[in-house]
Amino acid sequence: MTVELINPEGLPKPDVYRQLSIATGSRLVFLAGQVARDADGNPVGAGDFAAQVEQAYLNVGAAMTAVGGSFDDVAKLTIYVVDWSADKYPLLGEGVSRAAAKMGVDPVKPITLIGVAALGEPDLLVEVEATAVLD
């Protein structure tokens, strides 16, 4: 595998993400932010934060498959959430867990979570951007 995920000594060791990824592959993949749209561009999960997280993660997985990789090759995620508050953590976890189960992957990656006022379209609640490394 081209991406090794670790929590190094001297830093907190969160359960839901890793502090660091070490990438040893030769091809970098920079994926545009993925949102709750199906392959035909139709909205998924209107008003349902967990469902939108799930779809965005599934879209990251689909994009990685299309370039000969998988979600396991993701080295870093940036997650943009409209009107973020700590009470959304369980729903974020639910959506991530459902997507991971469908893809058969460990979704734990280094992440940056950013609360935003709005995204590109008014119905979007979350956007997930990925950087990956392939051999």
C-alpha positions, 0 to 999 in steps of 0.5 A: 500500500502506498499510504501508511497512517499513523498517530506519532508519539508526542501528539494526541491519538484520536480514534476517528482519524490519524494525525499523519500519513506517509505516502510512498507512491509515485502518482498524486491524485487531487480530487475536487470536493465531492458532494451529495450527488449521484452519478447522474448529478441528482441530489442525494439525502436532502436535509440529511447530513449523514446521508450526504456524508455517506454519498460524498465519501462514496463519490471519493471511492468511485473517483479513486476506483476510476483512476485505478485506486481505492479509498485506501489510497487516500492520504488526506481529506478536507471536510467542509461542513455547513453550520458545523457544531459538535452535535453533528459529530455522531451524524458525521460518524454515521455517514462515514461508517455507512460509506466505509461498510459499503466500500469495505475500507477503513475510513480513518484518514488524516482530516481537516474539518472546516465549518463554512457558511455555505457551499456551492449549492443551497441544498449541500450540507457537506463537501469532501476533498481528497488527496491520494497517492498511487503507485 
